[in-house]
Structure formats: structure tokens, C-alpha cells
Amino acid sequence: MNGNPEFLAEMINDIDALHTENRVILCVPYTMLRPGNVTVMIGAQNVSKYDSGAHTGDVSAKMVSESGATATLIGHSECRTEYQDTNADVAMRAKMALDNDLLPIICVGETAQERDMGLTDDIVERGLRESIPKNAKNGGFIIAYEPRWAIGAGVTPTHEQIADVHKKIRKTLENMGFGDTPILYGASVSAENAGKIMGIENVDGVLVGGASLKKQEFIPIIKSVK
């Protein structure tokens, strides 16, 4: 819940100037949704699990698509925490996104308590199996791993921890027939650690939070991804 149209336009111009071949997706508040360009895709931060109707406060995937945006986050850690989105809710939202030609970025991850209990693999696998909708196609969506215990805490998991979970995600996706799905890592990503994180096996990109609000941090992250 940050930014304004002027900030977004300035950020897009700065990213365009990089002439990067990396895929950049900016997921913004609904009031800032607009068409993207060849360099930058614009996405929402969530979509309703309903198509239309008396759901005051919701914004449907069709509405997001009509704005010109082409992607959306689904099941972000904050939505799972603040709005108690379940895997079933996430699957419904992702289905709506796909039905309306939006690229869903489906987020999964464990809490500190779940990790301490040794449930990381189980939570992540169930998150994948229960959150990916039945209309999903191989390569037609993105998975983002968010270790919820690290978000906002200024803590970055070790490279071994990241590698272990991403290996589990890759294996599960392959078993489900989604082996071509990109997997992003997202928690406490910075200009200092993005390049090293990207060097970890099965990490195909990064989901950037607070650092994306500061051009002096976000632009170097984009440049560090090779």
C-alpha cells in the first residue's frame, strides 16, 4: 500500500532505460493499474475469488485484466496472514486469474512455528498441491517461495535453507507435471544479496518487497539478475 501513479511512471522509465532482457513485473495497488510495455509487466497484488456480484470491496480478475494489467500476485504471505487466505482460497483466486488471461504469481511458504516444528516440506508441498488450480498449464504461472518467518524481520535464510526448499518445490512441480514453472525467492531481498541468491540452484528470480520502493536499491537488483 505504497506509491502513486507518478512514482510508477518514473520507475517504469528508469527500468526501460536499463534495456534489460530480464522479465520485470511490478505488482501495484489497484488505483495504479495500467497497461505495461515490452520491458515491464504491470500486475495487481490480489484478485477476488469471485467473478462478479455483491462482494463489496473485492476487485475481480476481469476488472484487473480490463485495466490493461497482465499479472497478479496470489496468496501473498500478508494476504494469508491478514485475511486468512487458505490454499483453497488461493486456488480459486488463481483460477479466476487464469480464466481472465492474467499471469498468476502463486506464493507459498511456512511460518516460524511451522519451521520450528519441522513442517516446512509438508507446508510447502501442500501449498503447491492445494493452491495451484486445475486449469493451470505447465509454464502458465509462477511460484514464489516466501519464508514467512523472514519477511519484515530483516532476516535472510541461509543459502542452504533456500536451496533445500526450492529443490522440494521443483521436485513437487515436476511430479505435478509443471516442471517448466519459474520459481522465485522472496524475503529480505536486497541489492547486496540478490545476485548471490540468484546463483542458487532452482532459483529463477526474486520477489522483491520493500527494496522495490527505492530506485537506488531496486534498479541494482534488476541489473544483478543475469
Protein Blocks (a to p, Z undefined) as FASTA:
>chain_A
ZZjfklmmmmmmmmmmnopabdcdddddfklgccddfklccddfbdcfbfbdjdehiacf
klmmmnopabdcehiaklmmmnopafklmmmmmmmmmmnopacdddddddfklmmnopmm
mmmmmmmmmmpcfkbcehiaccddddfklgonlpacdfklmmmmmmmmmmmmmmnopamb
ccdddehiafklmmmmmmpghiabdcdfklmmpmklmmmmmmmpZZ
